[in-house]
């Protein structure tokens, strides 16, 4: 199996790019993690954010949430109003792995990301390495997202990738399990060093 790998699919947020709403809201809540977590669990939830990853407009999503929780309006508007501040920077160790894999010229290397189509241009402008990929599938542009099967099928078909000859790297276990279900080899990312070790199991050296 390892010798057959010819394509590598990278997730972006949490793998190559350090994005975290805590970078804004921990300060907003004066360092009170309990209050911040309550806000993420009940107001600006991950499920709500994923609706925008799947194509819903940021303005519509914000106004709907404000209507539901008017007492939290200021904080709700900060979520996308200060979104750029949630981008801490590149995860350099993974960028180095990406650079090495591209330099080997052995693999088709693409990206599959859950990301709003409205905010992704900001990342494209900020991070040069996003232009190294043969292509990027952005969930918000496609109006669907991981872990739904259609976005994996779309990625495979668009780039002519055979699932059993590909590796998908993502920090979310749910997304890896969905990829595994259609025959894609998965690596759940926890750190650049762990990724490098996991790639060795497929006879891929950095």
PAVO-835916 format. One line per 3 residues: number of its first residue (from 1); their letters; for each residue x, y, z of N, C-alpha, C, CB. Coordinates in steps of 0.05 Angstrom, whole numbers, padded with zeros to 5 digits, always signed. Atoms other than C-alpha are relative to their C-alpha. Glycine has a CB too. Layout:
NUM> a> X Y Z X Y Z X Y Z X Y Z | ...
***
This chain:
1> xxx> +00016 -00024 +00000 +00000 +00000 +00000 +00017 +00025 +00000 -00019 +00000 +00024 | -00016 -00025 -00003 +00054 +00050 +00020 +00013 +00009 -00026 +00021 -00004 +00022 | -00013 -00007 +00025 +00089 +00047 -00047 -00019 +00013 -00020 +00014 -00024 -00012
4> xxx> +00020 -00009 +00019 +00024 +00065 -00082 -00009 +00029 +00004 -00024 -00019 +00000 | +00009 -00028 -00006 +00013 +00133 -00050 +00010 +00019 -00021 +00008 +00008 +00029 | -00009 -00020 +00019 +00014 +00186 -00103 -00014 +00027 +00004 -00006 -00010 -00028
7> xxx> +00014 -00026 -00005 -00031 +00241 -00074 -00003 +00005 +00030 -00028 +00000 -00014 | +00002 -00007 -00028 -00032 +00278 -00008 -00019 +00024 +00002 +00028 +00007 +00012 | +00020 -00020 -00003 -00091 +00320 +00014 +00003 +00012 +00028 -00029 -00011 -00004
10> xxx> -00003 -00014 -00026 -00080 +00372 +00069 -00025 +00016 +00008 +00024 +00019 -00002 | +00017 -00020 -00012 -00130 +00405 +00114 +00017 +00025 +00005 -00013 -00011 +00027 | -00015 -00025 -00005 -00110 +00478 +00129 -00001 +00009 +00029 -00010 +00022 -00019
13> xxx> +00002 -00010 -00028 -00137 +00505 +00195 +00006 -00022 +00020 -00028 +00011 +00005 | -00008 +00019 -00020 -00104 +00469 +00253 +00022 -00019 -00009 -00023 -00016 +00008 | -00022 +00017 +00011 -00054 +00434 +00207 +00023 +00018 -00011 -00011 -00018 -00022
16> xxx> -00019 -00018 +00011 -00019 +00489 +00168 -00003 +00029 +00010 -00001 +00000 -00031 | +00006 -00027 -00009 -00052 +00551 +00196 -00012 -00001 +00028 -00020 +00015 -00019 | +00009 -00001 -00028 -00062 +00567 +00270 -00023 +00020 +00002 +00023 +00007 +00019
19> xxx> +00023 -00016 -00003 -00133 +00593 +00274 -00015 -00008 +00025 -00019 -00002 -00025 | +00013 +00007 -00025 -00168 +00598 +00341 -00015 +00025 +00010 +00020 -00010 +00021 | +00015 -00023 -00011 -00225 +00644 +00365 +00009 +00009 +00028 -00029 -00005 -00001
22> xxx> -00010 -00007 -00027 -00193 +00642 +00434 +00019 +00024 -00002 +00014 -00024 +00013 | -00019 -00022 +00001 -00141 +00691 +00409 -00014 +00027 +00002 +00015 -00001 -00026 | +00015 -00024 -00004 -00196 +00744 +00409 -00015 -00001 +00026 -00020 +00004 -00024
25> xxx> +00020 -00001 -00021 -00245 +00722 +00461 +00011 -00005 +00028 -00021 -00021 -00005 | -00012 +00003 -00027 -00198 +00703 +00518 +00005 +00028 +00011 +00026 -00017 -00001 | -00004 -00027 -00008 -00180 +00776 +00520 -00026 +00015 +00005 +00017 +00016 -00021
28> xxx> +00026 -00012 -00002 -00252 +00798 +00510 -00013 -00007 +00027 -00019 -00009 -00022 | +00011 +00009 -00025 -00272 +00757 +00571 +00020 +00003 +00023 -00009 -00028 -00002 | -00019 -00007 -00022 -00213 +00784 +00612 +00014 -00025 +00011 -00014 +00015 +00022
31> xxx> -00014 +00024 -00009 -00179 +00716 +00615 -00017 -00021 +00013 +00022 +00008 +00018 | +00018 +00018 -00013 -00240 +00681 +00642 -00008 -00023 -00019 -00026 +00014 +00011 | +00004 +00022 +00019 -00238 +00614 +00605 -00028 -00012 +00003 +00021 -00022 +00004
34> xxx> +00026 +00012 -00004 -00303 +00590 +00636 -00021 +00016 -00014 -00007 -00001 +00031 | +00019 -00017 +00014 -00342 +00650 +00610 +00003 -00002 -00030 +00003 +00029 +00009 | -00005 +00003 +00029 -00309 +00644 +00542 -00011 -00026 -00011 +00031 +00002 -00005
37> xxx> +00010 +00026 +00010 -00325 +00570 +00536 -00030 -00001 +00000 +00011 -00022 +00018 | +00029 -00001 +00000 -00397 +00583 +00555 -00010 +00014 -00025 -00011 +00015 +00026 | +00007 -00014 +00024 -00401 +00633 +00499 +00002 -00017 -00025 +00017 +00026 -00003
40> xxx> -00005 +00017 +00023 -00372 +00583 +00449 -00020 -00024 +00001 +00028 -00011 +00000 | +00018 +00023 -00002 -00418 +00528 +00475 -00029 +00007 -00005 +00002 -00013 +00028 | +00028 -00008 +00002 -00483 +00568 +00473 -00006 +00022 -00020 -00009 +00009 +00027
43> xxx> +00006 -00023 +00018 -00477 +00630 +00429 +00014 -00003 -00027 +00009 +00027 +00014 | -00014 +00004 +00025 -00424 +00628 +00375 +00013 -00027 +00000 +00022 +00023 -00005 | -00008 +00028 -00003 -00419 +00553 +00372 +00016 -00010 -00024 -00024 -00018 +00005
46> xxx> -00014 +00012 +00023 -00376 +00509 +00327 -00019 -00008 -00021 +00018 -00024 +00009 | +00020 +00008 +00020 -00439 +00483 +00294 -00009 +00025 -00016 -00024 -00013 +00014 | +00008 -00025 +00013 -00459 +00555 +00278 +00021 +00009 -00019 -00006 +00022 +00021
49> xxx> -00022 -00008 +00017 -00391 +00571 +00250 +00002 -00018 -00025 +00027 +00000 +00015 | -00001 +00018 +00023 -00394 +00509 +00206 -00021 +00006 -00021 -00003 -00029 +00010 | +00020 -00008 +00020 -00457 +00536 +00173 +00013 +00019 -00020 -00025 +00012 +00014
52> xxx> -00014 -00019 +00018 -00414 +00592 +00145 +00022 -00014 -00016 +00013 +00023 +00017 | -00019 +00017 +00015 -00361 +00541 +00126 -00013 -00013 -00024 +00013 -00021 +00018 | +00015 +00014 +00021 -00415 +00509 +00084 -00014 +00019 -00019 -00021 -00019 +00012
55> xxx> +00009 -00019 +00020 -00432 +00573 +00047 -00020 +00022 +00009 -00013 -00014 -00021 | +00018 -00021 -00010 -00479 +00615 +00091 +00015 +00026 +00003 -00013 -00009 +00026 | -00014 -00026 -00002 -00463 +00689 +00089 +00005 +00008 +00029 -00017 +00021 -00015
58> xxx> -00007 -00009 -00026 -00428 +00719 +00148 -00020 +00020 +00011 +00028 +00012 +00000 | +00019 -00021 -00009 -00476 +00778 +00151 -00026 -00013 +00008 -00005 +00020 -00023 | +00025 +00014 -00007 -00538 +00733 +00150 +00003 -00015 +00026 -00009 -00018 -00022
61> xxx> -00004 +00016 -00024 -00509 +00687 +00203 +00002 +00018 +00025 +00025 -00017 -00003 | -00003 -00019 -00023 -00490 +00746 +00248 -00026 +00012 +00008 +00020 +00022 -00008 | +00026 -00013 -00006 -00558 +00780 +00243 -00019 -00020 +00013 -00013 +00012 -00025
64> xxx> +00017 +00020 -00012 -00594 +00715 +00258 +00007 -00006 +00029 +00001 -00026 -00017 | -00009 +00006 -00027 -00552 +00702 +00319 -00005 +00024 +00019 +00031 -00007 +00000 | +00007 -00024 -00016 -00561 +00774 +00344 -00029 +00000 +00007 +00008 +00025 -00015
67> xxx> +00029 +00001 -00005 -00636 +00765 +00337 -00007 -00020 +00021 -00015 -00006 -00026 | +00005 +00021 -00020 -00633 +00702 +00379 +00011 +00008 +00027 +00013 -00026 -00009 | -00013 -00007 -00025 -00586 +00730 +00432 +00007 +00030 +00001 +00025 -00017 +00004
70> xxx> -00007 -00028 +00002 -00592 +00806 +00431 +00017 +00011 +00023 -00026 +00016 -00001 | -00016 -00009 -00022 -00560 +00813 +00499 +00030 -00006 -00004 -00009 -00014 +00026 | -00028 +00006 +00007 -00496 +00785 +00468 +00009 +00012 -00026 +00004 -00031 +00000
73> xxx> -00005 -00011 +00027 -00497 +00828 +00406 +00029 +00009 -00004 -00018 +00024 -00005 | -00027 -00010 +00005 -00429 +00861 +00416 +00020 -00023 -00004 +00009 +00017 +00025 | -00019 +00023 +00002 -00393 +00795 +00426 -00005 -00016 -00026 -00003 -00018 +00024
76> xxx> +00006 +00014 +00025 -00430 +00762 +00368 +00012 +00015 -00024 -00031 -00003 -00004 | -00011 -00015 +00022 -00409 +00818 +00321 +00030 -00001 -00001 -00010 +00029 +00001 | -00029 +00003 +00000 -00337 +00810 +00343 +00009 -00025 -00014 +00010 +00000 +00029
79> xxx> -00010 +00026 +00010 -00335 +00738 +00318 +00011 +00002 -00028 -00023 -00021 +00001 | -00011 -00004 +00027 -00329 +00757 +00246 +00011 +00028 -00004 -00023 -00005 -00021 | -00012 -00027 +00001 -00314 +00830 +00257 +00029 +00001 +00006 -00015 +00019 +00018
82> xxx> -00028 +00002 -00007 -00248 +00811 +00288 +00013 -00026 -00008 +00003 +00004 +00031 | -00008 +00027 +00008 -00239 +00746 +00251 +00030 -00001 -00007 -00016 -00008 -00025 | -00028 +00001 +00008 -00170 +00765 +00223 +00019 -00004 +00025 +00008 +00025 -00015
85> xxx> -00017 +00002 -00024 -00143 +00769 +00295 +00000 -00029 +00010 -00011 +00018 +00021 | +00000 +00028 -00008 -00161 +00695 +00303 +00021 -00016 -00015 -00028 -00012 -00004 | -00021 +00013 +00016 -00108 +00678 +00251 +00027 +00007 +00013 +00000 +00009 -00030
88> xxx> -00025 -00005 -00014 -00045 +00671 +00292 +00024 +00000 -00019 +00005 -00020 +00023 | -00023 +00002 +00019 +00002 +00650 +00236 +00002 -00028 -00010 +00026 +00008 +00014 | -00005 +00027 +00011 +00030 +00590 +00200 +00011 -00019 +00021 +00020 +00002 -00024
91> xxx> -00012 +00020 -00016 +00047 +00525 +00234 +00025 -00009 -00015 -00020 -00025 +00005 | -00025 +00001 +00017 +00119 +00527 +00210 +00009 -00028 -00005 +00021 +00015 +00013 | -00010 +00027 +00004 +00136 +00454 +00221 -00015 -00014 -00022 -00003 -00015 +00026
94> xxx> +00016 +00012 +00022 +00079 +00432 +00176 +00006 +00012 -00027 -00030 +00001 +00007 | -00008 -00013 +00025 +00097 +00484 +00124 +00026 -00012 -00011 +00002 +00030 +00004 | -00025 +00012 +00008 +00167 +00454 +00123 -00005 -00028 -00012 +00019 -00002 +00023
97> xxx> +00007 +00026 +00011 +00137 +00385 +00112 -00012 +00003 -00028 -00019 -00015 +00019 | +00012 -00005 +00026 +00094 +00412 +00055 +00021 +00007 -00020 -00021 +00023 +00003 | -00022 -00009 +00018 +00155 +00445 +00024 +00016 -00024 -00010 +00018 +00021 +00013
100> xxx> -00016 +00023 +00006 +00194 +00380 +00027 -00015 -00019 -00019 +00008 -00015 +00025 | +00015 +00018 +00016 +00138 +00338 -00003 -00003 +00011 -00029 -00028 -00004 +00012 | +00002 -00012 +00027 +00130 +00387 -00061 +00026 -00002 -00015 -00009 +00030 +00002
103> xxx> -00027 +00001 +00013 +00205 +00388 -00074 +00006 -00028 -00010 +00021 +00008 +00020 | -00006 +00027 +00008 +00205 +00312 -00080 -00013 -00006 -00028 -00011 -00020 +00020 | +00013 +00003 +00027 +00159 +00318 -00142 -00010 -00029 -00004 +00019 +00008 -00022
106> xxx> +00011 +00028 +00002 +00129 +00249 -00127 -00030 +00000 +00003 +00013 -00017 +00021 | +00028 +00001 -00009 +00060 +00269 -00104 -00017 +00023 -00012 -00002 +00000 +00030 | +00020 -00021 +00005 -00002 +00307 -00125 -00008 +00011 +00027 -00024 -00010 -00017
109> xxx> +00005 -00011 -00027 -00012 +00355 -00067 -00021 +00022 -00002 +00026 +00012 +00012 | +00022 -00018 +00001 -00078 +00390 -00057 -00010 +00005 +00029 -00024 -00011 -00017 | +00011 -00006 -00026 -00118 +00420 +00001 -00030 -00003 -00001 +00009 +00028 +00009
112> xxx> +00029 +00002 -00004 -00188 +00408 +00027 -00006 +00012 +00027 -00011 -00030 -00002 | +00004 -00015 -00025 -00212 +00458 +00078 -00029 +00008 +00005 +00017 +00025 +00000 | +00025 -00012 -00008 -00274 +00477 +00116 +00006 +00029 +00007 -00013 -00015 +00025
115> xxx> -00008 -00028 -00003 -00270 +00552 +00108 -00021 +00017 -00014 +00028 +00006 -00011 | +00019 -00018 +00014 -00318 +00609 +00092 +00012 +00012 -00025 -00009 +00022 +00020 | -00010 -00012 +00025 -00312 +00633 +00021 +00006 +00030 +00003 -00020 -00004 -00022
118> xxx> -00004 -00028 -00004 -00315 +00704 +00048 +00026 +00007 +00014 -00023 +00012 +00016 | -00025 -00006 -00015 -00255 +00699 +00094 +00025 -00014 -00012 -00003 -00010 +00029 | -00024 +00014 +00011 -00211 +00651 +00053 +00018 +00018 -00016 -00010 -00023 -00018
121> xxx> -00018 -00018 +00014 -00184 +00707 +00009 +00020 +00014 +00018 -00015 +00021 -00015 | -00018 -00012 -00019 -00153 +00737 +00071 +00024 -00019 +00005 -00014 +00006 +00027 | -00022 +00020 -00005 -00114 +00673 +00084 +00017 -00002 -00025 -00012 -00027 +00007
124> xxx> -00015 +00002 +00025 -00094 +00669 +00010 +00020 +00023 -00002 -00018 +00000 -00024 | -00018 -00023 +00002 -00064 +00738 +00015 +00022 -00001 +00021 -00016 +00026 +00003 | -00019 +00000 -00022 -00029 +00726 +00081 +00021 -00022 -00002 -00015 -00002 +00026
127> xxx> -00017 +00023 -00001 +00001 +00657 +00070 +00009 -00009 -00028 -00014 -00023 +00014 | -00011 +00006 +00027 +00046 +00647 +00009 -00003 -00030 -00006 +00029 +00008 -00002 | -00001 +00029 +00005 +00047 +00571 +00018 -00027 -00010 -00011 +00008 -00015 +00025
130> xxx> +00026 +00009 +00011 -00027 +00567 +00000 +00000 -00001 -00031 -00023 +00018 +00010 | -00002 -00001 +00030 -00006 +00581 -00072 +00018 -00022 -00010 +00012 +00027 -00008 | -00016 +00022 +00009 +00039 +00520 -00073 -00016 -00024 -00009 +00019 -00008 +00023
133> xxx> +00017 +00024 +00006 -00019 +00470 -00078 -00008 +00000 -00030 -00025 +00001 +00018 | +00011 +00002 +00027 -00042 +00443 -00144 -00029 +00010 -00001 +00001 -00030 -00009 | +00027 -00011 -00002 -00111 +00464 -00121 -00010 -00002 +00028 -00019 -00015 -00020
136> xxx> +00012 +00000 -00026 -00153 +00479 -00060 -00030 -00002 -00003 +00009 +00025 +00017 | +00029 +00001 -00002 -00224 +00457 -00047 -00009 +00014 +00025 -00010 -00030 -00001 | +00009 -00016 -00023 -00257 +00509 -00002 -00030 -00006 +00004 +00005 +00031 -00005
139> xxx> +00028 +00009 -00005 -00322 +00485 +00030 -00020 +00022 -00005 -00002 -00009 +00029 | +00019 -00022 +00004 -00355 +00554 +00030 -00006 +00005 -00029 +00010 +00024 +00013 | +00005 -00004 +00029 -00346 +00559 -00045 -00017 -00023 -00012 +00027 +00001 -00015
142> xxx> +00014 +00023 +00010 -00373 +00489 -00056 -00028 -00004 +00012 +00016 -00025 +00004 | +00026 +00002 -00014 -00433 +00499 -00009 -00004 -00027 +00014 -00022 +00006 -00020 | +00001 +00024 -00017 -00417 +00436 +00030 +00026 -00001 +00016 -00004 -00026 -00018
145> xxx> -00023 +00000 -00017 -00365 +00415 +00080 +00006 -00029 +00010 -00004 +00019 +00024 | -00007 +00024 -00015 -00328 +00359 +00115 -00018 -00002 +00025 +00030 -00001 +00007 | -00007 +00026 +00009 -00348 +00308 +00139 -00020 -00012 -00021 +00001 -00019 +00024
148> xxx> +00019 +00010 +00019 -00402 +00302 +00085 +00015 -00013 -00024 -00019 +00021 -00009 | -00014 +00015 +00021 -00383 +00252 +00031 +00004 +00016 -00026 -00015 -00026 -00006 | -00002 -00013 +00027 -00397 +00298 -00028 +00024 +00017 -00003 -00025 +00017 -00004
151> xxx> -00024 -00017 +00003 -00338 +00343 -00013 +00025 -00016 -00004 +00003 +00019 +00024 | -00023 +00018 +00005 -00290 +00285 -00011 -00001 -00010 -00029 -00001 -00024 +00020 | +00003 +00009 +00028 -00318 +00257 -00076 +00007 +00022 -00020 -00029 -00009 -00005
154> xxx> -00006 -00023 +00017 -00313 +00326 -00107 +00030 +00004 -00002 -00013 +00026 +00011 | -00029 -00003 +00000 -00240 +00331 -00087 +00014 -00022 -00016 +00011 +00000 +00029 | -00012 +00023 +00014 -00222 +00262 -00113 -00005 +00003 -00030 -00012 -00027 +00009
157> xxx> +00007 -00003 +00028 -00258 +00275 -00179 +00014 +00023 -00014 -00030 +00002 -00004 | -00011 -00025 +00012 -00232 +00345 -00190 +00030 -00004 -00007 -00003 +00023 +00019 | -00029 +00002 +00003 -00159 +00325 -00183 +00008 -00028 -00010 +00014 +00006 +00025
160> xxx> -00007 +00026 +00010 -00163 +00254 -00210 +00015 -00017 +00020 +00016 +00002 -00025 | -00014 +00014 -00022 -00144 +00222 -00144 -00015 -00026 +00006 +00001 +00017 +00026 | +00011 +00026 -00008 -00155 +00148 -00128 +00002 -00001 +00031 +00015 -00024 -00013
163> xxx> -00001 -00002 -00030 -00175 +00143 -00054 +00021 -00018 +00013 -00027 -00008 +00011 | -00019 +00019 -00013 -00132 +00082 -00037 +00029 +00008 -00005 -00004 -00028 -00010 | -00027 -00010 +00006 -00071 +00118 -00067 +00005 +00028 +00012 +00005 +00000 -00030
166> xxx> -00002 -00027 -00011 -00082 +00181 -00026 +00001 -00001 +00030 -00024 +00018 -00009 | +00000 -00004 -00028 -00070 +00206 +00044 -00014 +00027 +00006 +00030 +00000 +00012 | +00013 -00024 -00009 -00114 +00257 +00079 +00009 +00007 +00028 -00031 -00003 -00002
169> xxx> -00011 -00009 -00025 -00085 +00298 +00136 -00019 +00021 +00012 +00029 +00012 -00003 | +00019 -00018 -00012 -00134 +00332 +00184 +00003 -00002 +00030 -00029 -00006 -00009 | -00002 +00001 -00029 -00135 +00351 +00257 -00026 -00009 +00014 +00008 +00027 +00011
172> xxx> +00026 +00007 -00011 -00208 +00331 +00266 -00005 -00030 -00005 -00022 +00017 -00013 | +00005 +00029 +00002 -00221 +00257 +00280 -00024 -00006 -00017 -00003 -00013 +00027 | +00025 +00004 +00016 -00291 +00262 +00250 +00005 +00001 -00030 -00021 +00021 +00008
175> xxx> -00006 -00003 +00028 -00263 +00285 +00184 +00017 -00023 -00011 +00014 +00027 -00005 | -00017 +00023 +00008 -00211 +00229 +00182 -00017 -00024 -00003 +00022 -00004 +00021 | +00017 +00024 +00001 -00263 +00176 +00197 -00018 +00001 -00025 -00018 -00001 +00025
178> xxx> +00016 -00003 +00024 -00307 +00203 +00140 +00017 -00007 -00025 -00012 +00028 -00003 | -00017 +00006 +00023 -00248 +00199 +00092 +00006 -00030 -00001 +00026 +00016 +00002 | -00005 +00029 -00001 -00232 +00128 +00115 -00023 -00016 -00011 +00006 -00009 +00029
181> xxx> +00024 +00015 +00009 -00303 +00106 +00099 -00001 -00002 -00030 -00025 +00014 +00010 | +00000 +00003 +00029 -00291 +00119 +00025 +00027 -00009 -00011 -00008 +00027 -00013 | -00024 +00012 +00008 -00223 +00087 +00024 +00025 +00017 +00000 -00003 -00011 -00027
184> xxx> -00023 -00018 -00002 -00177 +00147 +00035 +00016 -00007 +00025 -00009 +00030 +00000 | -00017 +00003 -00024 -00118 +00135 +00081 +00001 +00025 +00016 +00029 -00009 -00009 | +00001 -00024 -00016 -00122 +00183 +00139 +00023 +00002 +00020 -00026 +00002 +00014
187> xxx> -00018 -00006 -00022 -00072 +00215 +00186 -00013 +00022 +00016 +00029 +00008 -00010 | +00011 -00021 -00017 -00101 +00253 +00245 +00024 +00016 +00011 -00017 -00012 +00023 | -00023 -00018 -00007 -00054 +00312 +00256 -00002 +00009 +00029 +00001 +00024 -00019
190> xxx> -00003 -00011 -00027 -00031 +00330 +00326 +00024 +00019 +00002 +00002 -00022 +00021 | -00024 -00017 +00000 +00037 +00361 +00312 +00017 -00006 -00025 +00017 -00004 +00027 | -00017 +00006 +00023 +00088 +00368 +00256 +00018 -00024 +00004 +00018 +00024 -00005
193> xxx> -00017 +00024 -00005 +00134 +00316 +00289 -00016 -00026 -00002 +00013 +00002 +00027 | +00017 +00024 +00002 +00076 +00267 +00295 -00007 -00006 -00029 -00025 +00004 +00017 | +00007 +00004 +00029 +00057 +00279 +00222 +00024 -00012 -00015 -00007 +00027 -00012
196> xxx> -00023 +00011 +00013 +00128 +00265 +00200 +00004 -00030 +00006 +00026 +00016 +00009 | -00002 +00028 -00007 +00129 +00200 +00238 -00022 -00017 -00013 -00002 -00004 +00031 | +00022 +00014 +00012 +00061 +00180 +00211 +00004 -00004 -00030 -00027 +00015 +00005
199> xxx> -00006 +00003 +00029 +00083 +00192 +00139 +00020 -00022 -00005 +00011 +00027 -00011 | -00019 +00021 +00004 +00140 +00144 +00149 -00013 -00027 -00002 +00020 -00001 +00024 | +00014 +00025 +00001 +00089 +00088 +00157 -00009 -00005 -00029 -00025 +00000 +00018
202> xxx> +00006 +00003 +00028 +00073 +00101 +00084 +00025 +00002 -00018 -00020 +00022 -00009 | -00026 -00002 +00014 +00147 +00101 +00065 +00004 +00028 -00012 +00002 -00021 -00022 | -00004 -00028 +00009 +00145 +00177 +00057 +00018 +00013 +00020 -00028 +00015 -00003
205> xx> -00020 -00014 -00017 +00207 +00212 +00084 +00001 +00029 -00006 +00027 -00013 -00004 | -00002 -00029 +00003 +00215 +00286 +00096 +00029 +00008 -00001 -00015 +00014 +00024
***
